[in-house]
Each structure stands twice: as C-alpha cells, then as structure tokens.
C-alpha cells in the first residue's frame, strides 16, 4: 500500500490534534521516505531521510509534537510511505547509512525538579 503525505489543511476544530497517534502495524512493515517540508510528527527530519518501522513495533510522534500540533491549520510536509505485507530485508547499503541512535529519538530524559537538584 502506498500513502502520500502532501500539503493539506488539518481538521477545522480549534482543539483538534492533527499529529498521528502512537500505533503498531501488526500486518505490515512501514517504510517512509521524507521528500520535503516540515514533517509535523517528527523532530529533526531532513529531506531524503528514510525510516523503517517493522511490523509489531510501536511508534508514533516525537514527544512534544502532539502538543505543538494543537491549533495548527495546515502542514506542508511531502513524503511517501509504503506498507508492505511481506517483511522487508535490510541491505548492506542501508546498514552503512543507518542512524544508529534512531531508536532513541522518542526518548526525552525526565526533567529534574525538587530539592535534590545540584
């Protein structure tokens, strides 16, 4: 299945949350090619990046992007996503350009507060 992310208006309700929800594709691998624009659910996405989310692995928007999307009127993102119904294999070429810490991109260390802060 091929999905296109193109510039578009969001929902019209002022309290709508346009950012996608956390999810897990149980039937397919998901590969996304970021073509251009500001991809609203991801931080630090650059033109030409590719992400892979194997089936069954939960994923979703980066911390803070859901809140940032509230009240947004439109997106100018441009990307192509393919959901496959057979598992994908990772090539040697892909391993050479892998962003090793990608899996940590959803993690934000907790903010320390209170009397024990140095």
C-alpha positions as a Markdown table, in Angstrom:
| # | Residue | x | y | z |
|---|---|---|---|---|
| 1 | Unk | 0.0 | 0.0 | 0.0 |
| 2 | Unk | 1.4 | 3.4 | -0.9 |
| 3 | Unk | 0.4 | 6.5 | 1.0 |
| 4 | Unk | 1.2 | 10.1 | 0.1 |
| 5 | Unk | 1.7 | 12.9 | 2.6 |
| 6 | Unk | 1.1 | 16.1 | 0.8 |
| 7 | Unk | 0.5 | 19.8 | 1.9 |
| 8 | Unk | -3.0 | 20.0 | 3.3 |
| 9 | Unk | -5.4 | 21.6 | 5.7 |
| 10 | Unk | -5.9 | 20.0 | 9.1 |
| 11 | Unk | -9.2 | 19.5 | 10.9 |
| 12 | Unk | -11.2 | 22.6 | 11.4 |
| 13 | Unk | -12.0 | 22.2 | 15.1 |
| 14 | Unk | -9.7 | 24.5 | 17.1 |
| 15 | Unk | -8.9 | 21.8 | 19.7 |
| 16 | Unk | -8.2 | 19.0 | 17.1 |
| 17 | Unk | -4.9 | 17.1 | 17.4 |
| 18 | Unk | -3.6 | 16.7 | 13.9 |
| 19 | Unk | -0.4 | 14.7 | 14.9 |
| 20 | Unk | -0.9 | 11.0 | 14.4 |
| 21 | Unk | -1.3 | 8.7 | 17.4 |
| 22 | Unk | 1.1 | 6.1 | 18.6 |
| 23 | Unk | 0.4 | 2.8 | 16.8 |
| 24 | Unk | 1.8 | -0.5 | 15.8 |
| 25 | Unk | 1.3 | -2.0 | 12.4 |
| 26 | Unk | 0.6 | -5.7 | 13.1 |
| 27 | Unk | 0.3 | -6.7 | 9.5 |
| 28 | Unk | 3.0 | -4.8 | 7.7 |
| 29 | Unk | 6.4 | -3.2 | 7.7 |
| 30 | Unk | 6.3 | 0.6 | 7.2 |
| 31 | Unk | 8.9 | 2.5 | 5.3 |
| 32 | Unk | 8.7 | 6.3 | 4.9 |
| 33 | Unk | 10.7 | 8.5 | 2.6 |
| 34 | Unk | 10.7 | 12.2 | 3.6 |
| 35 | Unk | 10.7 | 14.3 | 0.4 |
| 36 | Unk | 10.4 | 17.8 | 1.7 |
| 37 | Unk | 8.7 | 20.2 | 4.2 |
| 38 | Unk | 8.2 | 20.1 | 7.9 |
| 39 | Unk | 7.0 | 16.7 | 9.0 |
| 40 | Unk | 4.8 | 17.6 | 11.9 |
| 41 | Unk | 5.0 | 14.4 | 13.9 |
| 42 | Unk | 8.8 | 14.1 | 13.8 |
| 43 | Unk | 11.6 | 16.4 | 15.1 |
| 44 | Unk | 14.8 | 16.9 | 13.1 |
| 45 | Unk | 13.6 | 15.1 | 9.9 |
| 46 | Unk | 15.6 | 16.1 | 6.9 |
| 47 | Unk | 14.9 | 15.9 | 3.2 |
| 48 | Unk | 15.9 | 12.5 | 1.9 |
| 49 | Unk | 15.7 | 10.5 | 5.1 |
| 50 | Unk | 14.1 | 7.1 | 5.2 |
| 51 | Unk | 12.6 | 5.4 | 8.3 |
| 52 | Unk | 11.6 | 1.8 | 8.8 |
| 53 | Unk | 9.1 | 0.6 | 11.3 |
| 54 | Unk | 9.0 | -3.2 | 11.3 |
| 55 | Unk | 5.6 | -4.8 | 11.9 |
| 56 | Unk | 4.6 | -5.0 | 15.6 |
| 57 | Unk | 7.0 | -2.3 | 16.8 |
| 58 | Unk | 5.1 | 0.6 | 18.4 |
| 59 | Unk | 5.9 | 4.0 | 17.0 |
| 60 | Unk | 4.4 | 7.5 | 16.7 |
| 61 | Unk | 5.0 | 11.2 | 17.1 |
| 62 | Unk | 8.0 | 12.5 | 19.0 |
| 63 | Unk | 7.5 | 13.9 | 22.5 |
| 64 | Unk | 6.1 | 17.4 | 22.3 |
| 65 | Unk | 4.9 | 17.2 | 18.7 |
| 66 | Unk | 1.3 | 16.3 | 19.6 |
| 67 | Unk | 1.1 | 19.4 | 21.8 |
| 68 | Unk | 2.8 | 21.5 | 19.2 |
| 69 | Unk | 0.2 | 20.4 | 16.6 |
| 70 | Unk | -2.8 | 21.7 | 18.6 |
| 71 | Unk | -4.2 | 24.7 | 16.8 |
| 72 | Unk | -2.1 | 24.1 | 13.6 |
| 73 | Unk | -4.0 | 24.9 | 10.5 |
| 74 | Unk | -2.0 | 23.1 | 7.8 |
| 75 | Unk | 1.0 | 21.0 | 7.0 |
| 76 | Unk | 3.5 | 21.5 | 4.2 |
| 77 | Unk | 5.0 | 18.0 | 4.5 |
| 78 | Unk | 5.8 | 15.9 | 1.5 |
| 79 | Unk | 6.5 | 12.2 | 2.0 |
| 80 | Unk | 5.8 | 8.8 | 0.6 |
| 81 | Unk | 5.0 | 5.8 | 2.8 |
| 82 | Unk | 4.8 | 2.2 | 1.8 |
| 83 | Unk | 3.2 | -0.5 | 4.0 |
| 84 | Unk | 4.4 | -3.9 | 2.9 |
| 85 | Unk | 2.6 | -7.2 | 3.6 |
| 86 | Unk | 5.8 | -9.2 | 3.3 |
| 87 | Unk | 8.8 | -8.4 | 5.6 |
| 88 | Unk | 11.4 | -6.1 | 4.3 |
| 89 | Unk | 15.1 | -7.0 | 4.3 |
| 90 | Unk | 17.8 | -4.5 | 5.2 |
| 91 | Unk | 20.6 | -4.3 | 2.7 |
| 92 | Unk | 24.3 | -3.7 | 3.3 |
| 93 | Unk | 24.0 | -0.3 | 1.8 |
| 94 | Unk | 21.2 | 0.6 | 4.2 |
| 95 | Unk | 23.3 | -0.5 | 7.2 |
| 96 | Unk | 26.1 | 1.8 | 6.0 |
| 97 | Unk | 23.9 | 4.9 | 6.3 |
| 98 | Unk | 21.9 | 3.8 | 9.4 |
| 99 | Unk | 21.4 | 6.4 | 12.0 |
| 100 | Unk | 22.5 | 4.3 | 15.0 |
| 101 | Unk | 20.6 | 6.2 | 17.7 |
| 102 | Unk | 17.3 | 6.5 | 15.8 |
| 103 | Unk | 15.5 | 4.2 | 18.2 |
| 104 | Unk | 16.2 | 6.7 | 21.0 |
| 105 | Unk | 14.6 | 9.6 | 19.1 |
| 106 | Unk | 11.4 | 9.1 | 21.1 |
| 107 | Unk | 13.2 | 9.3 | 24.4 |
| 108 | Unk | 13.4 | 12.6 | 26.4 |
| 109 | Unk | 15.1 | 12.4 | 29.7 |
| 110 | Unk | 12.9 | 13.4 | 32.6 |
| 111 | Unk | 13.4 | 17.0 | 33.9 |
| 112 | Unk | 14.7 | 17.0 | 37.4 |
| 113 | Unk | 12.9 | 19.2 | 39.9 |
| 114 | Unk | 13.0 | 19.5 | 43.6 |
| 115 | Unk | 15.5 | 20.0 | 46.4 |
| 116 | Unk | 18.0 | 17.3 | 45.3 |
| 117 | Unk | 19.0 | 19.2 | 42.1 |
| 118 | Unk | 22.7 | 20.1 | 42.1 |
